[in-house]
Amino acid sequence: MMKYELARRLVPDGMWRLVEPLLPSFTGRRQGGGTAPLNERQTFTAVVYVLTSGCTWRQLPPWLGVSPATAHRRFITWTRVSLWGRLEEAAAGHADELWINDVVTTARKRAAARTSSEPC
């Protein structure tokens, strides 16, 4: 029960209503096999957990139900499609605006750190 409550605090219903329409549609990878697509809210919650806890992708707890590789891939995809900026715009005046802006700021910092550490 506590895990469910933590997940709901990380991504409150109001925040999810803003995020859900901003997410790009997901298509499975063509590698064959694999598992069924994950619940988008569950995946977004896992990404928010990593962003706000300061843990590495590899430290993502299994109880979130998303593999570290999947969470990281989605973070990269969402960064490339400018999700964080669009979410920040959508959050203006929203009850969860401060929390959303904290998440967005952290996402941008993590994306910038990744970009600056990539070889040329």
Biopython code that builds the backbone (N, CA, C, O; Angstrom):
import numpy as np
from Bio.PDB.StructureBuilder import StructureBuilder

atoms = [
    (1, "MET", "N", (0.820, -1.194, 0.000)),
    (1, "MET", "CA", (0.000, 0.000, 0.000)),
    (1, "MET", "C", (0.865, 1.260, 0.000)),
    (1, "MET", "O", (0.562, 2.224, -0.703)),
    (2, "MET", "N", (1.943, 1.250, 0.789)),
    (2, "MET", "CA", (2.808, 2.420, 0.859)),
    (2, "MET", "C", (3.444, 2.719, -0.499)),
    (2, "MET", "O", (3.595, 3.881, -0.876)),
    (3, "LYS", "N", (3.813, 1.678, -1.224)),
    (3, "LYS", "CA", (4.427, 1.873, -2.532)),
    (3, "LYS", "C", (3.446, 2.556, -3.475)),
    (3, "LYS", "O", (3.826, 3.450, -4.232)),
    (4, "TYR", "N", (2.187, 2.135, -3.430)),
    (4, "TYR", "CA", (1.156, 2.746, -4.264)),
    (4, "TYR", "C", (1.001, 4.218, -3.899)),
    (4, "TYR", "O", (0.889, 5.073, -4.778)),
    (5, "GLU", "N", (0.995, 4.511, -2.595)),
    (5, "GLU", "CA", (0.857, 5.889, -2.138)),
    (5, "GLU", "C", (2.036, 6.745, -2.592)),
    (5, "GLU", "O", (1.855, 7.893, -2.996)),
    (6, "LEU", "N", (3.237, 6.189, -2.525)),
    (6, "LEU", "CA", (4.411, 6.927, -2.985)),
    (6, "LEU", "C", (4.307, 7.214, -4.477)),
    (6, "LEU", "O", (4.604, 8.321, -4.925)),
    (7, "ALA", "N", (3.887, 6.220, -5.239)),
    (7, "ALA", "CA", (3.732, 6.417, -6.685)),
    (7, "ALA", "C", (2.717, 7.518, -6.971)),
    (7, "ALA", "O", (2.927, 8.326, -7.875)),
    (8, "ARG", "N", (1.631, 7.563, -6.223)),
    (8, "ARG", "CA", (0.609, 8.610, -6.418)),
    (8, "ARG", "C", (1.117, 9.980, -5.995)),
    (8, "ARG", "O", (0.693, 10.991, -6.555)),
    (9, "ARG", "N", (2.007, 10.032, -5.030)),
    (9, "ARG", "CA", (2.587, 11.327, -4.647)),
    (9, "ARG", "C", (3.584, 11.808, -5.691)),
    (9, "ARG", "O", (3.700, 13.007, -5.948)),
    (10, "LEU", "N", (4.304, 10.862, -6.291)),
    (10, "LEU", "CA", (5.269, 11.236, -7.330)),
    (10, "LEU", "C", (4.566, 11.802, -8.554)),
    (10, "LEU", "O", (5.009, 12.795, -9.132)),
    (11, "VAL", "N", (3.468, 11.166, -8.946)),
    (11, "VAL", "CA", (2.692, 11.618, -10.110)),
    (11, "VAL", "C", (1.222, 11.693, -9.687)),
    (11, "VAL", "O", (0.456, 10.756, -9.914)),
    (12, "PRO", "N", (0.835, 12.820, -9.068)),
    (12, "PRO", "CA", (-0.556, 12.982, -8.660)),
    (12, "PRO", "C", (-1.491, 12.954, -9.880)),
    (12, "PRO", "O", (-1.067, 13.206, -11.008)),
    (13, "ASP", "N", (-2.742, 12.650, -9.634)),
    (13, "ASP", "CA", (-3.721, 12.549, -10.724)),
    (13, "ASP", "C", (-3.763, 13.812, -11.588)),
    (13, "ASP", "O", (-3.843, 13.726, -12.813)),
    (14, "GLY", "N", (-3.708, 14.977, -10.949)),
    (14, "GLY", "CA", (-3.738, 16.227, -11.713)),
    (14, "GLY", "C", (-2.537, 16.369, -12.633)),
    (14, "GLY", "O", (-2.664, 16.828, -13.769)),
    (15, "MET", "N", (-1.387, 15.978, -12.145)),
    (15, "MET", "CA", (-0.175, 16.015, -12.974)),
    (15, "MET", "C", (-0.324, 15.043, -14.141)),
    (15, "MET", "O", (0.007, 15.373, -15.279)),
    (16, "TRP", "N", (-0.825, 13.839, -13.849)),
    (16, "TRP", "CA", (-0.971, 12.844, -14.907)),
    (16, "TRP", "C", (-1.930, 13.326, -15.996)),
    (16, "TRP", "O", (-1.705, 13.058, -17.176)),
    (17, "ARG", "N", (-2.988, 14.028, -15.618)),
    (17, "ARG", "CA", (-3.929, 14.551, -16.623)),
    (17, "ARG", "C", (-3.239, 15.539, -17.566)),
    (17, "ARG", "O", (-3.620, 15.652, -18.731)),
    (18, "LEU", "N", (-2.230, 16.250, -17.071)),
    (18, "LEU", "CA", (-1.459, 17.155, -17.928)),
    (18, "LEU", "C", (-0.463, 16.387, -18.794)),
    (18, "LEU", "O", (-0.285, 16.700, -19.971)),
    (19, "VAL", "N", (0.183, 15.384, -18.208)),
    (19, "VAL", "CA", (1.257, 14.648, -18.888)),
    (19, "VAL", "C", (0.724, 13.740, -19.986)),
    (19, "VAL", "O", (1.262, 13.725, -21.093)),
    (20, "GLU", "N", (-0.310, 12.995, -19.696)),
    (20, "GLU", "CA", (-0.765, 11.931, -20.600)),
    (20, "GLU", "C", (-0.953, 12.377, -22.047)),
    (20, "GLU", "O", (-0.459, 11.700, -22.948)),
    (21, "PRO", "N", (-1.649, 13.494, -22.311)),
    (21, "PRO", "CA", (-1.817, 13.883, -23.719)),
    (21, "PRO", "C", (-0.532, 14.396, -24.387)),
    (21, "PRO", "O", (-0.475, 14.519, -25.610)),
    (22, "LEU", "N", (0.483, 14.690, -23.594)),
    (22, "LEU", "CA", (1.750, 15.196, -24.135)),
    (22, "LEU", "C", (2.708, 14.084, -24.546)),
    (22, "LEU", "O", (3.649, 14.324, -25.303)),
    (23, "LEU", "N", (2.476, 12.876, -24.054)),
    (23, "LEU", "CA", (3.382, 11.766, -24.346)),
    (23, "LEU", "C", (3.223, 11.308, -25.793)),
    (23, "LEU", "O", (2.104, 11.191, -26.291)),
    (24, "PRO", "N", (4.334, 11.053, -26.462)),
    (24, "PRO", "CA", (4.244, 10.531, -27.831)),
    (24, "PRO", "C", (3.690, 9.108, -27.792)),
    (24, "PRO", "O", (3.853, 8.393, -26.803)),
    (25, "SER", "N", (3.038, 8.711, -28.874)),
    (25, "SER", "CA", (2.540, 7.337, -28.916)),
    (25, "SER", "C", (3.721, 6.391, -28.930)),
    (25, "SER", "O", (4.768, 6.685, -29.507)),
    (26, "PHE", "N", (3.537, 5.263, -28.293)),
    (26, "PHE", "CA", (4.616, 4.295, -28.158)),
    (26, "PHE", "C", (4.379, 3.128, -29.090)),
    (26, "PHE", "O", (3.274, 2.592, -29.169)),
    (27, "THR", "N", (5.423, 2.740, -29.793)),
    (27, "THR", "CA", (5.372, 1.519, -30.591)),
    (27, "THR", "C", (6.489, 0.618, -30.101)),
    (27, "THR", "O", (7.595, 1.075, -29.812)),
    (28, "GLY", "N", (6.188, -0.652, -30.012)),
    (28, "GLY", "CA", (7.170, -1.606, -29.524)),
    (28, "GLY", "C", (8.390, -1.684, -30.427)),
    (28, "GLY", "O", (8.337, -1.341, -31.609)),
    (29, "ARG", "N", (9.472, -2.136, -29.850)),
    (29, "ARG", "CA", (10.696, -2.303, -30.629)),
    (29, "ARG", "C", (10.560, -3.522, -31.526)),
    (29, "ARG", "O", (9.878, -4.482, -31.166)),
    (30, "ARG", "N", (11.194, -3.497, -32.677)),
    (30, "ARG", "CA", (11.054, -4.563, -33.662)),
    (30, "ARG", "C", (12.014, -5.728, -33.458)),
    (30, "ARG", "O", (12.239, -6.501, -34.389)),
    (31, "GLN", "N", (12.564, -5.869, -32.308)),
    (31, "GLN", "CA", (13.552, -6.902, -32.084)),
    (31, "GLN", "C", (12.932, -8.283, -31.941)),
    (31, "GLN", "O", (13.649, -9.284, -31.927)),
    (32, "GLY", "N", (11.624, -8.350, -31.836)),
    (32, "GLY", "CA", (10.966, -9.640, -31.658)),
    (32, "GLY", "C", (10.944, -10.027, -30.196)),
    (32, "GLY", "O", (11.773, -9.581, -29.403)),
    (33, "GLY", "N", (9.993, -10.855, -29.858)),
    (33, "GLY", "CA", (9.880, -11.284, -28.464)),
    (33, "GLY", "C", (9.515, -10.118, -27.582)),
    (33, "GLY", "O", (8.702, -9.273, -27.956)),
    (34, "GLY", "N", (10.103, -10.072, -26.436)),
    (34, "GLY", "CA", (9.871, -8.966, -25.520)),
    (34, "GLY", "C", (8.592, -9.137, -24.727)),
    (34, "GLY", "O", (7.969, -10.198, -24.734)),
    (35, "THR", "N", (8.218, -8.077, -24.047)),
    (35, "THR", "CA", (7.031, -8.112, -23.210)),
    (35, "THR", "C", (5.998, -7.139, -23.742)),
    (35, "THR", "O", (6.279, -6.332, -24.629)),
    (36, "ALA", "N", (4.812, -7.224, -23.194)),
    (36, "ALA", "CA", (3.739, -6.322, -23.590)),
    (36, "ALA", "C", (4.113, -4.888, -23.209)),
    (36, "ALA", "O", (4.871, -4.682, -22.261)),
    (37, "PRO", "N", (3.595, -3.902, -23.930)),
    (37, "PRO", "CA", (3.882, -2.509, -23.581)),
    (37, "PRO", "C", (3.476, -2.209, -22.140)),
    (37, "PRO", "O", (2.480, -2.731, -21.639)),
    (38, "LEU", "N", (4.249, -1.378, -21.498)),
    (38, "LEU", "CA", (3.981, -1.011, -20.113)),
    (38, "LEU", "C", (2.956, 0.101, -20.029)),
    (38, "LEU", "O", (2.738, 0.849, -20.982)),
    (39, "ASN", "N", (2.347, 0.189, -18.890)),
    (39, "ASN", "CA", (1.442, 1.274, -18.584)),
    (39, "ASN", "C", (2.244, 2.580, -18.605)),
    (39, "ASN", "O", (3.277, 2.683, -17.944)),
    (40, "GLU", "N", (1.782, 3.555, -19.346)),
    (40, "GLU", "CA", (2.534, 4.810, -19.492)),
    (40, "GLU", "C", (2.678, 5.562, -18.172)),
    (40, "GLU", "O", (3.721, 6.157, -17.905)),
    (41, "ARG", "N", (1.647, 5.535, -17.360)),
    (41, "ARG", "CA", (1.744, 6.225, -16.068)),
    (41, "ARG", "C", (2.797, 5.559, -15.187)),
    (41, "ARG", "O", (3.565, 6.237, -14.504)),
    (42, "GLN", "N", (2.827, 4.257, -15.206)),
    (42, "GLN", "CA", (3.813, 3.508, -14.434)),
    (42, "GLN", "C", (5.228, 3.859, -14.895)),
    (42, "GLN", "O", (6.131, 4.039, -14.078)),
    (43, "THR", "N", (5.408, 3.952, -16.202)),
    (43, "THR", "CA", (6.719, 4.285, -16.759)),
    (43, "THR", "C", (7.103, 5.722, -16.417)),
    (43, "THR", "O", (8.239, 5.986, -16.021)),
    (44, "PHE", "N", (6.160, 6.647, -16.567)),
    (44, "PHE", "CA", (6.432, 8.048, -16.231)),
    (44, "PHE", "C", (6.769, 8.176, -14.750)),
    (44, "PHE", "O", (7.664, 8.936, -14.381)),
    (45, "THR", "N", (6.063, 7.443, -13.905)),
    (45, "THR", "CA", (6.329, 7.468, -12.467)),
    (45, "THR", "C", (7.749, 6.979, -12.175)),
    (45, "THR", "O", (8.441, 7.551, -11.334)),
    (46, "ALA", "N", (8.178, 5.936, -12.858)),
    (46, "ALA", "CA", (9.542, 5.420, -12.669)),
    (46, "ALA", "C", (10.573, 6.477, -13.054)),
    (46, "ALA", "O", (11.580, 6.643, -12.366)),
    (47, "VAL", "N", (10.325, 7.189, -14.146)),
    (47, "VAL", "CA", (11.249, 8.246, -14.571)),
    (47, "VAL", "C", (11.264, 9.368, -13.528)),
    (47, "VAL", "O", (12.331, 9.863, -13.165)),
    (48, "VAL", "N", (10.098, 9.762, -13.053)),
    (48, "VAL", "CA", (10.027, 10.814, -12.027)),
    (48, "VAL", "C", (10.745, 10.363, -10.755)),
    (48, "VAL", "O", (11.403, 11.169, -10.097)),
    (49, "TYR", "N", (10.624, 9.094, -10.411)),
    (49, "TYR", "CA", (11.330, 8.575, -9.237)),
    (49, "TYR", "C", (12.838, 8.778, -9.379)),
    (49, "TYR", "O", (13.494, 9.273, -8.462)),
    (50, "VAL", "N", (13.373, 8.400, -10.515)),
    (50, "VAL", "CA", (14.816, 8.563, -10.730)),
    (50, "VAL", "C", (15.192, 10.040, -10.687)),
    (50, "VAL", "O", (16.184, 10.413, -10.062)),
    (51, "LEU", "N", (14.410, 10.869, -11.342)),
    (51, "LEU", "CA", (14.732, 12.294, -11.394)),
    (51, "LEU", "C", (14.710, 12.946, -10.019)),
    (51, "LEU", "O", (15.570, 13.769, -9.703)),
    (52, "THR", "N", (13.732, 12.582, -9.206)),
    (52, "THR", "CA", (13.565, 13.289, -7.931)),
    (52, "THR", "C", (14.296, 12.642, -6.768)),
    (52, "THR", "O", (14.520, 13.292, -5.746)),
    (53, "SER", "N", (14.670, 11.383, -6.899)),
    (53, "SER", "CA", (15.379, 10.715, -5.806)),
    (53, "SER", "C", (16.887, 10.899, -5.900)),
    (53, "SER", "O", (17.600, 10.790, -4.903)),
    (54, "GLY", "N", (17.367, 11.181, -7.114)),
    (54, "GLY", "CA", (18.803, 11.310, -7.308)),
    (54, "GLY", "C", (19.503, 9.986, -7.544)),
    (54, "GLY", "O", (20.727, 9.946, -7.671)),
    (55, "CYS", "N", (18.741, 8.898, -7.605)),
    (55, "CYS", "CA", (19.374, 7.596, -7.850)),
    (55, "CYS", "C", (19.754, 7.473, -9.323)),
    (55, "CYS", "O", (19.313, 8.258, -10.162)),
    (56, "THR", "N", (20.568, 6.490, -9.613)),
    (56, "THR", "CA", (20.910, 6.213, -11.011)),
    (56, "THR", "C", (19.800, 5.366, -11.617)),
    (56, "THR", "O", (18.953, 4.825, -10.905)),
    (57, "TRP", "N", (19.817, 5.261, -12.928)),
    (57, "TRP", "CA", (18.818, 4.421, -13.599)),
    (57, "TRP", "C", (18.919, 2.984, -13.101)),
    (57, "TRP", "O", (17.902, 2.317, -12.915)),
    (58, "ARG", "N", (20.121, 2.513, -12.888)),
    (58, "ARG", "CA", (20.320, 1.133, -12.432)),
    (58, "ARG", "C", (19.770, 0.890, -11.032)),
    (58, "ARG", "O", (19.494, -0.253, -10.666)),
    (59, "GLN", "N", (19.608, 1.943, -10.253)),
    (59, "GLN", "CA", (19.099, 1.815, -8.888)),
    (59, "GLN", "C", (17.572, 1.899, -8.810)),
    (59, "GLN", "O", (17.010, 1.895, -7.715)),
    (60, "LEU", "N", (16.908, 1.974, -9.943)),
    (60, "LEU", "CA", (15.449, 2.046, -9.966)),
    (60, "LEU", "C", (14.877, 0.824, -9.248)),
    (60, "LEU", "O", (15.198, -0.305, -9.620)),
    (61, "PRO", "N", (14.042, 1.019, -8.234)),
    (61, "PRO", "CA", (13.539, -0.125, -7.482)),
    (61, "PRO", "C", (12.593, -0.999, -8.318)),
    (61, "PRO", "O", (11.779, -0.482, -9.083)),
    (62, "PRO", "N", (12.705, -2.306, -8.170)),
    (62, "PRO", "CA", (11.861, -3.222, -8.933)),
    (62, "PRO", "C", (10.368, -3.060, -8.656)),
    (62, "PRO", "O", (9.549, -3.381, -9.516)),
    (63, "TRP", "N", (10.002, -2.571, -7.482)),
    (63, "TRP", "CA", (8.582, -2.446, -7.155)),
    (63, "TRP", "C", (7.859, -1.455, -8.067)),
    (63, "TRP", "O", (6.629, -1.454, -8.120)),
    (64, "LEU", "N", (8.600, -0.616, -8.780)),
    (64, "LEU", "CA", (7.963, 0.300, -9.721)),
    (64, "LEU", "C", (7.489, -0.425, -10.986)),
    (64, "LEU", "O", (6.679, 0.107, -11.745)),
    (65, "GLY", "N", (7.995, -1.630, -11.206)),
    (65, "GLY", "CA", (7.512, -2.445, -12.313)),
    (65, "GLY", "C", (8.032, -2.066, -13.684)),
    (65, "GLY", "O", (7.473, -2.490, -14.696)),
    (66, "VAL", "N", (9.085, -1.278, -13.734)),
    (66, "VAL", "CA", (9.678, -0.824, -14.993)),
    (66, "VAL", "C", (11.173, -1.094, -14.923)),
    (66, "VAL", "O", (11.811, -0.781, -13.918)),
    (67, "SER", "N", (11.733, -1.664, -15.964)),
    (67, "SER", "CA", (13.169, -1.927, -15.943)),
    (67, "SER", "C", (13.943, -0.612, -16.067)),
    (67, "SER", "O", (13.456, 0.343, -16.673)),
    (68, "PRO", "N", (15.135, -0.567, -15.498)),
    (68, "PRO", "CA", (15.958, 0.642, -15.636)),
    (68, "PRO", "C", (16.192, 1.018, -17.102)),
    (68, "PRO", "O", (16.168, 2.199, -17.448)),
    (69, "ALA", "N", (16.418, 0.022, -17.965)),
    (69, "ALA", "CA", (16.668, 0.310, -19.386)),
    (69, "ALA", "C", (15.448, 0.945, -20.042)),
    (69, "ALA", "O", (15.580, 1.890, -20.820)),
    (70, "THR", "N", (14.269, 0.435, -19.733)),
    (70, "THR", "CA", (13.044, 1.001, -20.315)),
    (70, "THR", "C", (12.829, 2.420, -19.822)),
    (70, "THR", "O", (12.527, 3.311, -20.617)),
    (71, "ALA", "N", (12.979, 2.645, -18.523)),
    (71, "ALA", "CA", (12.798, 3.996, -17.975)),
    (71, "ALA", "C", (13.777, 4.972, -18.625)),
    (71, "ALA", "O", (13.402, 6.090, -18.978)),
    (72, "HIS", "N", (15.016, 4.552, -18.779)),
    (72, "HIS", "CA", (16.019, 5.425, -19.384)),
    (72, "HIS", "C", (15.691, 5.705, -20.853)),
    (72, "HIS", "O", (15.796, 6.844, -21.308)),
    (73, "ARG", "N", (15.299, 4.673, -21.585)),
    (73, "ARG", "CA", (14.935, 4.872, -23.000)),
    (73, "ARG", "C", (13.785, 5.864, -23.143)),
    (73, "ARG", "O", (13.805, 6.733, -24.014)),
    (74, "ARG", "N", (12.790, 5.723, -22.283)),
    (74, "ARG", "CA", (11.651, 6.646, -22.359)),
    (74, "ARG", "C", (12.082, 8.064, -21.999)),
    (74, "ARG", "O", (11.640, 9.025, -22.628)),
    (75, "PHE", "N", (12.939, 8.200, -20.994)),
    (75, "PHE", "CA", (13.444, 9.526, -20.640)),
    (75, "PHE", "C", (14.128, 10.170, -21.844)),
    (75, "PHE", "O", (13.899, 11.343, -22.136)),
    (76, "ILE", "N", (14.953, 9.414, -22.531)),
    (76, "ILE", "CA", (15.652, 9.936, -23.713)),
    (76, "ILE", "C", (14.647, 10.313, -24.792)),
    (76, "ILE", "O", (14.743, 11.392, -25.378)),
    (77, "THR", "N", (13.697, 9.446, -25.056)),
    (77, "THR", "CA", (12.672, 9.726, -26.066)),
    (77, "THR", "C", (11.883, 10.974, -25.706)),
    (77, "THR", "O", (11.685, 11.851, -26.547)),
    (78, "TRP", "N", (11.435, 11.056, -24.465)),
    (78, "TRP", "CA", (10.644, 12.206, -24.046)),
    (78, "TRP", "C", (11.456, 13.494, -24.073)),
    (78, "TRP", "O", (10.913, 14.563, -24.354)),
    (79, "THR", "N", (12.738, 13.403, -23.786)),
    (79, "THR", "CA", (13.597, 14.585, -23.870)),
    (79, "THR", "C", (13.719, 15.037, -25.322)),
    (79, "THR", "O", (13.646, 16.231, -25.611)),
    (80, "ARG", "N", (13.902, 14.095, -26.224)),
    (80, "ARG", "CA", (14.054, 14.427, -27.652)),
    (80, "ARG", "C", (12.805, 15.075, -28.244)),
    (80, "ARG", "O", (12.912, 15.882, -29.167)),
    (81, "VAL", "N", (11.626, 14.736, -27.730)),
    (81, "VAL", "CA", (10.388, 15.320, -28.269)),
    (81, "VAL", "C", (9.923, 16.528, -27.450)),
    (81, "VAL", "O", (8.779, 16.967, -27.565)),
    (82, "SER", "N", (10.826, 17.055, -26.626)),
    (82, "SER", "CA", (10.577, 18.281, -25.844)),
    (82, "SER", "C", (9.416, 18.159, -24.858)),
    (82, "SER", "O", (8.695, 19.128, -24.620)),
    (83, "LEU", "N", (9.239, 16.975, -24.289)),
    (83, "LEU", "CA", (8.164, 16.786, -23.316)),
    (83, "LEU", "C", (8.297, 17.745, -22.147)),
    (83, "LEU", "O", (7.304, 18.310, -21.690)),
    (84, "TRP", "N", (9.506, 17.930, -21.666)),
    (84, "TRP", "CA", (9.688, 18.703, -20.434)),
    (84, "TRP", "C", (9.270, 20.158, -20.609)),
    (84, "TRP", "O", (8.637, 20.725, -19.718)),
    (85, "GLY", "N", (9.606, 20.763, -21.721)),
    (85, "GLY", "CA", (9.183, 22.142, -21.976)),
    (85, "GLY", "C", (7.681, 22.257, -22.154)),
    (85, "GLY", "O", (7.060, 23.196, -21.657)),
    (86, "ARG", "N", (7.097, 21.296, -22.865)),
    (86, "ARG", "CA", (5.641, 21.311, -23.070)),
    (86, "ARG", "C", (4.898, 21.086, -21.758)),
    (86, "ARG", "O", (3.834, 21.662, -21.534)),
    (87, "LEU", "N", (5.462, 20.247, -20.896)),
    (87, "LEU", "CA", (4.848, 20.010, -19.592)),
    (87, "LEU", "C", (4.925, 21.267, -18.735)),
    (87, "LEU", "O", (3.969, 21.613, -18.041)),
    (88, "GLU", "N", (6.051, 21.939, -18.785)),
    (88, "GLU", "CA", (6.209, 23.178, -18.023)),
    (88, "GLU", "C", (5.169, 24.215, -18.466)),
    (88, "GLU", "O", (4.561, 24.885, -17.631)),
    (89, "GLU", "N", (4.972, 24.340, -19.757)),
    (89, "GLU", "CA", (3.964, 25.275, -20.275)),
    (89, "GLU", "C", (2.560, 24.882, -19.829)),
    (89, "GLU", "O", (1.769, 25.737, -19.431)),
    (90, "ALA", "N", (2.256, 23.601, -19.894)),
    (90, "ALA", "CA", (0.923, 23.119, -19.519)),
    (90, "ALA", "C", (0.655, 23.298, -18.026)),
    (90, "ALA", "O", (-0.498, 23.410, -17.610)),
    (91, "ALA", "N", (1.715, 23.325, -17.221)),
    (91, "ALA", "CA", (1.568, 23.397, -15.766)),
    (91, "ALA", "C", (1.303, 24.800, -15.240)),
    (91, "ALA", "O", (0.964, 24.963, -14.068)),
    (92, "ALA", "N", (1.450, 25.812, -16.085)),
    (92, "ALA", "CA", (1.268, 27.196, -15.631)),
    (92, "ALA", "C", (-0.104, 27.359, -14.965)),
    (92, "ALA", "O", (-1.141, 27.116, -15.583)),
    (93, "GLY", "N", (-0.089, 27.769, -13.710)),
    (93, "GLY", "CA", (-1.324, 27.994, -12.972)),
    (93, "GLY", "C", (-1.959, 26.729, -12.411)),
    (93, "GLY", "O", (-2.997, 26.809, -11.753)),
    (94, "HIS", "N", (-1.379, 25.590, -12.649)),
    (94, "HIS", "CA", (-1.921, 24.311, -12.170)),
    (94, "HIS", "C", (-1.596, 24.121, -10.693)),
    (94, "HIS", "O", (-0.587, 24.633, -10.207)),
    (95, "ALA", "N", (-2.439, 23.393, -9.983)),
    (95, "ALA", "CA", (-2.229, 23.156, -8.548)),
    (95, "ALA", "C", (-0.891, 22.479, -8.265)),
    (95, "ALA", "O", (-0.282, 22.725, -7.225)),
    (96, "ASP", "N", (-0.432, 21.633, -9.178)),
    (96, "ASP", "CA", (0.830, 20.917, -8.987)),
    (96, "ASP", "C", (2.006, 21.608, -9.682)),
    (96, "ASP", "O", (3.040, 20.984, -9.921)),
    (97, "GLU", "N", (1.850, 22.890, -10.006)),
    (97, "GLU", "CA", (2.865, 23.602, -10.795)),
    (97, "GLU", "C", (4.260, 23.559, -10.175)),
    (97, "GLU", "O", (5.233, 23.332, -10.893)),
    (98, "LEU", "N", (4.383, 23.769, -8.884)),
    (98, "LEU", "CA", (5.709, 23.778, -8.266)),
    (98, "LEU", "C", (6.385, 22.415, -8.371)),
    (98, "LEU", "O", (7.565, 22.331, -8.713)),
    (99, "TRP", "N", (5.644, 21.353, -8.079)),
    (99, "TRP", "CA", (6.199, 20.000, -8.180)),
    (99, "TRP", "C", (6.575, 19.684, -9.621)),
    (99, "TRP", "O", (7.648, 19.138, -9.879)),
    (100, "ILE", "N", (5.702, 20.022, -10.553)),
    (100, "ILE", "CA", (5.976, 19.764, -11.965)),
    (100, "ILE", "C", (7.220, 20.521, -12.399)),
    (100, "ILE", "O", (8.060, 19.965, -13.106)),
    (101, "ASN", "N", (7.355, 21.766, -11.994)),
    (101, "ASN", "CA", (8.538, 22.542, -12.360)),
    (101, "ASN", "C", (9.810, 21.953, -11.758)),
    (101, "ASN", "O", (10.869, 22.004, -12.384)),
    (102, "ASP", "N", (9.719, 21.392, -10.545)),
    (102, "ASP", "CA", (10.888, 20.714, -9.961)),
    (102, "ASP", "C", (11.286, 19.505, -10.808)),
    (102, "ASP", "O", (12.469, 19.286, -11.070)),
    (103, "VAL", "N", (10.303, 18.729, -11.230)),
    (103, "VAL", "CA", (10.558, 17.553, -12.065)),
    (103, "VAL", "C", (11.178, 17.983, -13.393)),
    (103, "VAL", "O", (12.156, 17.390, -13.849)),
    (104, "VAL", "N", (10.604, 19.017, -14.012)),
    (104, "VAL", "CA", (11.096, 19.506, -15.299)),
    (104, "VAL", "C", (12.532, 20.016, -15.171)),
    (104, "VAL", "O", (13.375, 19.707, -16.014)),
    (105, "THR", "N", (12.811, 20.780, -14.142)),
    (105, "THR", "CA", (14.159, 21.314, -13.935)),
    (105, "THR", "C", (15.173, 20.187, -13.791)),
    (105, "THR", "O", (16.255, 20.237, -14.375)),
    (106, "THR", "N", (14.817, 19.173, -13.013)),
    (106, "THR", "CA", (15.713, 18.038, -12.821)),
    (106, "THR", "C", (15.907, 17.264, -14.115)),
    (106, "THR", "O", (17.016, 16.823, -14.417)),
    (107, "ALA", "N", (14.831, 17.097, -14.882)),
    (107, "ALA", "CA", (14.929, 16.393, -16.170)),
    (107, "ALA", "C", (15.872, 17.135, -17.107)),
    (107, "ALA", "O", (16.696, 16.517, -17.781)),
    (108, "ARG", "N", (15.755, 18.434, -17.149)),
    (108, "ARG", "CA", (16.626, 19.226, -18.024)),
    (108, "ARG", "C", (18.087, 19.131, -17.594)),
    (108, "ARG", "O", (18.980, 19.033, -18.436)),
    (109, "LYS", "N", (18.329, 19.160, -16.293)),
    (109, "LYS", "CA", (19.703, 19.042, -15.795)),
    (109, "LYS", "C", (20.290, 17.680, -16.148)),
    (109, "LYS", "O", (21.442, 17.582, -16.570)),
    (110, "ARG", "N", (19.491, 16.632, -15.972)),
    (110, "ARG", "CA", (19.988, 15.288, -16.278)),
    (110, "ARG", "C", (20.238, 15.147, -17.774)),
    (110, "ARG", "O", (21.228, 14.541, -18.184)),
    (111, "ALA", "N", (19.357, 15.699, -18.585)),
    (111, "ALA", "CA", (19.542, 15.636, -20.038)),
    (111, "ALA", "C", (20.781, 16.422, -20.449)),
    (111, "ALA", "O", (21.541, 15.973, -21.307)),
    (112, "ALA", "N", (20.991, 17.581, -19.850)),
    (112, "ALA", "CA", (22.162, 18.397, -20.176)),
    (112, "ALA", "C", (23.445, 17.698, -19.751)),
    (112, "ALA", "O", (24.440, 17.748, -20.475)),
    (113, "ALA", "N", (23.442, 17.053, -18.599)),
    (113, "ALA", "CA", (24.631, 16.335, -18.133)),
    (113, "ALA", "C", (24.949, 15.181, -19.071)),
    (113, "ALA", "O", (26.116, 14.908, -19.353)),
    (114, "ARG", "N", (23.933, 14.514, -19.546)),
    (114, "ARG", "CA", (24.125, 13.411, -20.479)),
    (114, "ARG", "C", (24.715, 13.915, -21.780)),
    (114, "ARG", "O", (25.647, 13.316, -22.314)),
    (115, "THR", "N", (24.181, 15.009, -22.294)),
    (115, "THR", "CA", (24.643, 15.581, -23.548)),
    (115, "THR", "C", (26.086, 16.048, -23.441)),
    (115, "THR", "O", (26.884, 15.824, -24.351)),
    (116, "SER", "N", (26.422, 16.701, -22.325)),
    (116, "SER", "CA", (27.768, 17.247, -22.181)),
    (116, "SER", "C", (28.824, 16.158, -21.967)),
    (116, "SER", "O", (30.013, 16.385, -22.188)),
    (117, "SER", "N", (28.375, 14.966, -21.531)),
    (117, "SER", "CA", (29.350, 13.899, -21.290)),
    (117, "SER", "C", (29.501, 12.968, -22.477)),
    (117, "SER", "O", (30.348, 12.075, -22.450)),
    (118, "GLU", "N", (28.700, 13.152, -23.517)),
    (118, "GLU", "CA", (28.808, 12.299, -24.703)),
    (118, "GLU", "C", (30.016, 12.716, -25.524)),
    (118, "GLU", "O", (30.292, 13.909, -25.648)),
    (119, "PRO", "N", (30.739, 11.759, -26.087)),
    (119, "PRO", "CA", (31.879, 12.102, -26.927)),
    (119, "PRO", "C", (31.425, 12.790, -28.217)),
    (119, "PRO", "O", (30.325, 12.542, -28.711)),
    (120, "CYS", "N", (32.274, 13.643, -28.742)),
    (120, "CYS", "CA", (31.942, 14.369, -29.971)),
    (120, "CYS", "C", (32.064, 13.474, -31.191)),
    (120, "CYS", "O", (31.822, 13.921, -32.312)),
]
sb = StructureBuilder()
sb.init_structure("model")
sb.init_model(0)
sb.init_chain("A")
sb.init_seg("    ")
for serial, (resi, resn, name, xyz) in enumerate(atoms, 1):
    if name == "N":
        sb.init_residue(resn, " ", resi, " ")
    sb.init_atom(name, np.array(xyz, "f"), 0.0, 1.0, " ", f" {name:<3s}", serial, name[0])
structure = sb.get_structure()
